[in-house]
Amino acid sequence: MSQITDNTEKRRFELVEDGKLAFADYHQAAGVLVLPHVEADPALRGKGAAGRLMDGVLDIARDRGLKVRPVCSYAVAFIQRHPEYHDLLA
């Protein structure tokens, strides 16, 4: 299982696989985790890393009792495709 880390200094969640980085920028206000940008190193694209990152980010949000507002088109599409996370939408 891939380990998602919360890099609070850079305000992003990070996933490192094969020495390459995928990350989701965030800011938080009033119990809502806003996701304006998700990005994966080109070497990770097409390998499911961004999806594993989103699974981890959304699980963290649920564990912390936060709602989520996806702004990034990838984050929006990911949540739309995964009804198990619809309850997190702000």
Backbone as a chain_set.jsonl record, in Angstrom:
{"seq": "MSQITDNTEKRRFELVEDGKLAFADYHQAAGVLVLPHVEADPALRGKGAAGRLMDGVLDIARDRGLKVRPVCSYAVAFIQRHPEYHDLLA", "coords": {"N": [[0.841, -1.192, 0.0], [0.546, 2.194, -0.832], [2.031, 5.04, 0.683], [0.6, 7.941, 1.812], [1.57, 11.198, 2.437], [1.197, 14.104, 4.456], [2.267, 17.049, 3.623], [2.577, 19.619, 5.357], [3.923, 22.03, 5.324], [4.193, 22.715, 2.614], [1.575, 22.596, 2.005], [0.287, 20.327, 0.807], [-0.717, 17.036, -0.161], [1.239, 14.153, -0.53], [2.559, 11.565, -2.601], [4.931, 9.172, -3.14], [6.233, 7.176, -5.582], [8.272, 4.774, -7.035], [10.355, 6.572, -6.844], [9.299, 8.887, -7.862], [7.072, 11.734, -7.83], [3.691, 12.307, -6.918], [1.176, 14.663, -6.295], [-1.241, 16.517, -4.343], [-2.363, 19.645, -4.078], [-3.662, 21.652, -1.418], [-6.023, 23.589, 0.525], [-7.525, 24.536, 3.588], [-10.593, 25.342, 5.061], [-13.057, 26.19, 7.359], [-13.814, 23.501, 7.936], [-13.67, 22.315, 5.45], [-11.905, 20.731, 2.933], [-10.186, 21.964, 0.358], [-9.35, 21.218, -2.936], [-7.345, 22.373, -5.185], [-5.494, 21.575, -7.122], [-4.098, 18.744, -8.666], [-1.412, 16.649, -9.383], [0.757, 14.492, -11.212], [3.984, 13.11, -11.618], [5.247, 12.888, -14.924], [6.285, 10.307, -15.486], [4.756, 8.659, -13.914], [2.236, 8.727, -14.882], [-0.698, 7.204, -16.131], [-0.377, 4.917, -14.705], [-1.877, 4.652, -12.465], [-1.165, 6.058, -10.186], [-2.066, 8.665, -9.495], [-4.72, 8.126, -8.913], [-4.431, 6.425, -6.688], [-3.317, 8.284, -4.985], [-5.502, 10.088, -4.723], [-7.419, 8.374, -3.529], [-6.141, 8.019, -1.047], [-6.014, 10.693, -0.089], [-8.738, 11.328, 0.126], [-9.567, 9.417, 1.972], [-8.105, 10.307, 4.175], [-9.332, 12.807, 4.552], [-11.904, 11.94, 5.273], [-11.283, 10.554, 7.659], [-10.491, 12.704, 9.216], [-12.803, 14.064, 9.501], [-13.601, 15.906, 7.587], [-15.157, 17.769, 4.926], [-15.03, 17.799, 1.326], [-13.975, 19.867, -1.325], [-13.57, 19.589, -4.524], [-11.624, 21.205, -6.947], [-9.792, 21.085, -8.988], [-9.829, 19.622, -12.202], [-9.204, 16.908, -12.49], [-9.562, 15.902, -9.885], [-12.299, 16.419, -9.537], [-13.415, 14.746, -11.544], [-12.484, 12.262, -10.627], [-13.832, 11.911, -8.172], [-16.461, 11.941, -9.094], [-16.492, 9.51, -10.465], [-16.314, 7.713, -8.413], [-18.514, 6.698, -6.338], [-18.406, 6.048, -3.653], [-17.224, 8.111, -2.358], [-18.888, 10.278, -2.532], [-20.32, 11.254, -0.371], [-18.574, 12.933, 0.89], [-18.495, 15.336, -0.398], [-18.546, 18.852, -0.397]], "CA": [[0.0, 0.0, 0.0], [1.297, 3.427, -0.934], [1.919, 5.912, 1.847], [0.306, 9.342, 1.534], [2.044, 12.069, 3.506], [0.657, 15.458, 4.476], [3.351, 18.017, 3.697], [1.871, 20.816, 5.807], [4.697, 23.215, 4.943], [3.844, 23.04, 1.226], [0.123, 22.446, 1.931], [-0.079, 19.348, -0.197], [-0.557, 15.62, 0.123], [2.238, 13.623, -1.456], [2.735, 10.13, -2.786], [6.149, 8.885, -3.898], [6.305, 5.813, -6.116], [9.417, 4.626, -7.945], [11.158, 7.784, -6.752], [8.597, 9.988, -8.54], [6.089, 12.371, -6.955], [2.343, 12.754, -7.259], [0.751, 15.487, -5.167], [-2.507, 17.241, -4.384], [-2.348, 20.874, -3.293], [-4.905, 21.859, -0.684], [-6.16, 24.524, 1.629], [-8.634, 24.102, 4.427], [-11.33, 26.425, 5.707], [-14.389, 25.859, 7.886], [-14.093, 22.07, 7.84], [-13.689, 21.882, 4.048], [-10.605, 20.557, 2.292], [-10.296, 22.388, -1.039], [-8.293, 20.604, -3.75], [-7.258, 23.139, -6.422], [-4.544, 21.061, -8.122], [-3.534, 17.404, -8.5], [-0.421, 16.449, -10.441], [1.64, 13.331, -11.099], [5.155, 13.126, -12.482], [4.921, 12.214, -16.186], [6.664, 8.889, -15.455], [3.729, 7.922, -13.168], [0.938, 8.848, -15.552], [-1.197, 5.98, -16.736], [-0.056, 3.78, -13.839], [-2.786, 4.639, -11.325], [-0.628, 6.757, -9.015], [-2.95, 9.776, -9.112], [-5.891, 7.509, -8.29], [-4.046, 5.993, -5.334], [-3.186, 9.517, -4.215], [-6.847, 10.583, -4.405], [-7.99, 7.472, -2.521], [-5.53, 8.344, 0.235], [-6.441, 12.038, 0.336], [-10.146, 11.278, 0.522], [-9.625, 8.658, 3.224], [-7.617, 11.212, 5.22], [-10.401, 13.785, 4.788], [-12.957, 11.248, 6.029], [-10.774, 10.303, 9.011], [-10.407, 13.986, 9.92], [-14.142, 14.643, 9.588], [-13.677, 17.045, 6.677], [-15.804, 17.689, 3.625], [-14.061, 18.056, 0.265], [-14.406, 20.642, -2.49], [-12.601, 19.436, -5.607], [-11.598, 22.278, -7.928], [-9.02, 20.499, -10.086], [-10.684, 18.781, -13.046], [-8.941, 15.497, -12.206], [-10.209, 15.582, -8.607], [-13.739, 16.404, -9.796], [-13.729, 13.529, -12.297], [-12.225, 11.099, -9.784], [-14.93, 11.762, -7.206], [-17.656, 11.567, -9.854], [-16.39, 8.086, -10.832], [-16.245, 6.899, -7.204], [-19.636, 7.082, -5.477], [-18.104, 5.835, -2.23], [-16.73, 9.37, -1.797], [-19.851, 11.357, -2.75], [-20.749, 11.816, 0.913], [-17.581, 13.904, 1.342], [-18.582, 16.578, -1.15], [-19.041, 20.034, 0.326]], "C": [[0.876, 1.242, 0.0], [1.0, 4.328, 0.256], [1.704, 7.358, 1.389], [0.812, 10.148, 2.716], [1.42, 13.451, 3.333], [1.827, 16.408, 4.682], [2.717, 19.36, 4.048], [2.608, 22.096, 5.426], [4.348, 23.674, 3.522], [2.337, 22.983, 0.987], [-0.272, 21.55, 0.752], [0.108, 17.947, 0.363], [0.352, 15.055, -0.946], [2.255, 12.102, -1.446], [3.987, 9.954, -3.633], [6.119, 7.414, -4.29], [7.442, 5.771, -7.129], [10.268, 5.896, -7.987], [10.536, 9.004, -7.405], [7.433, 10.458, -7.678], [4.755, 12.616, -7.643], [1.882, 13.559, -6.052], [-0.591, 16.155, -5.428], [-2.38, 18.459, -3.477], [-3.682, 21.003, -2.57], [-4.851, 23.124, 0.152], [-7.446, 24.128, 2.347], [-9.269, 25.313, 5.082], [-12.692, 25.903, 6.13], [-14.758, 24.397, 7.671], [-14.153, 21.525, 6.427], [-12.257, 21.854, 3.521], [-10.792, 20.871, 0.811], [-9.09, 21.853, -1.801], [-8.201, 21.335, -5.092], [-6.372, 22.516, -7.508], [-4.05, 19.672, -7.725], [-2.596, 17.181, -9.681], [0.404, 15.197, -10.157], [2.815, 13.525, -12.052], [4.8, 12.391, -13.773], [5.259, 10.718, -16.2], [5.62, 8.034, -14.726], [2.386, 7.903, -13.893], [0.566, 7.553, -16.268], [-0.944, 4.735, -15.904], [-0.911, 3.734, -12.57], [-2.313, 5.393, -10.1], [-1.55, 7.884, -8.557], [-4.218, 9.249, -8.45], [-5.593, 7.03, -6.88], [-3.868, 7.205, -4.424], [-4.565, 10.023, -3.794], [-7.541, 9.684, -3.388], [-7.453, 7.832, -1.14], [-5.971, 9.687, 0.771], [-7.877, 12.0, 0.846], [-10.347, 10.461, 1.792], [-9.145, 9.506, 4.391], [-8.695, 12.236, 5.564], [-11.51, 13.153, 5.627], [-12.514, 11.017, 7.47], [-10.741, 11.574, 9.849], [-11.756, 14.681, 10.046], [-14.334, 15.857, 8.695], [-14.559, 16.738, 5.476], [-14.751, 18.074, 2.594], [-14.715, 18.875, -0.843], [-13.333, 20.485, -3.57], [-12.737, 20.596, -6.589], [-10.872, 21.789, -9.183], [-9.917, 19.547, -10.881], [-10.443, 17.29, -12.796], [-9.65, 15.08, -10.921], [-11.724, 15.505, -8.772], [-14.132, 15.092, -10.475], [-13.533, 12.277, -11.448], [-13.389, 10.858, -8.823], [-16.223, 11.384, -7.926], [-17.665, 10.084, -10.19], [-16.422, 7.162, -9.621], [-17.328, 7.306, -6.215], [-19.379, 6.872, -3.985], [-17.571, 7.104, -1.564], [-17.728, 10.522, -1.939], [-20.308, 12.003, -1.448], [-19.772, 12.872, 1.443], [-17.715, 15.261, 0.661], [-19.209, 17.703, -0.327], [-20.007, 20.806, -0.56]], "O": [[1.844, 1.324, 0.756], [-0.12, 4.372, 0.764], [2.529, 7.92, 0.669], [0.519, 9.822, 3.867], [1.155, 13.9, 2.218], [2.321, 16.553, 5.8], [2.363, 20.141, 3.164], [1.98, 23.136, 5.227], [4.225, 24.871, 3.261], [1.871, 23.287, -0.111], [-1.027, 21.934, -0.142], [0.952, 17.699, 1.224], [0.259, 15.422, -2.117], [2.002, 11.455, -0.43], [4.09, 10.522, -4.72], [5.996, 6.53, -3.443], [7.549, 6.65, -7.985], [10.827, 6.249, -9.025], [11.178, 10.05, -7.495], [6.875, 9.689, -6.895], [4.695, 13.068, -8.786], [2.161, 13.186, -4.913], [-1.012, 16.331, -6.571], [-2.3, 18.326, -2.256], [-4.707, 20.522, -3.051], [-3.78, 23.656, 0.446], [-8.325, 23.477, 1.783], [-8.579, 26.196, 5.591], [-13.391, 25.255, 5.351], [-15.88, 24.087, 7.27], [-14.626, 20.409, 6.209], [-11.508, 22.822, 3.648], [-11.472, 20.136, 0.094], [-7.95, 22.013, -1.367], [-8.896, 20.968, -6.04], [-6.48, 22.88, -8.679], [-3.636, 19.453, -6.587], [-2.935, 17.481, -10.826], [0.707, 14.886, -9.005], [2.653, 14.042, -13.158], [4.117, 11.368, -13.723], [4.574, 9.943, -16.868], [5.598, 6.815, -14.898], [1.499, 7.129, -13.535], [1.393, 6.907, -16.912], [-1.255, 3.624, -16.333], [-0.7, 2.885, -11.704], [-2.987, 5.375, -9.07], [-1.788, 8.041, -7.359], [-4.732, 9.87, -7.519], [-6.41, 7.208, -5.976], [-4.22, 7.166, -3.245], [-4.77, 10.352, -2.626], [-8.19, 10.187, -2.471], [-8.214, 7.938, -0.178], [-6.271, 9.815, 1.958], [-8.186, 12.58, 1.887], [-11.212, 10.786, 2.604], [-9.713, 9.437, 5.481], [-8.944, 12.503, 6.739], [-11.997, 13.761, 6.58], [-13.283, 11.257, 8.401], [-10.94, 11.524, 11.063], [-11.849, 15.761, 10.628], [-15.135, 16.739, 9.004], [-14.687, 15.585, 5.065], [-13.701, 18.613, 2.944], [-15.849, 18.616, -1.244], [-12.309, 21.167, -3.535], [-13.845, 20.929, -7.012], [-11.303, 22.059, -10.304], [-10.669, 18.764, -10.303], [-11.377, 16.493, -12.881], [-10.273, 14.019, -10.873], [-12.362, 14.617, -8.207], [-15.061, 14.412, -10.04], [-14.322, 11.336, -11.536], [-13.869, 9.732, -8.685], [-17.001, 10.583, -7.408], [-18.725, 9.459, -10.2], [-16.544, 5.948, -9.78], [-17.1, 8.155, -5.354], [-20.066, 7.459, -3.149], [-17.477, 7.165, -0.338], [-17.437, 11.637, -1.506], [-20.648, 13.186, -1.433], [-20.117, 13.625, 2.353], [-17.107, 16.236, 1.103], [-20.236, 17.534, 0.331], [-20.538, 21.835, -0.144]]}, "num_chains": 1, "name": "protein.A"}
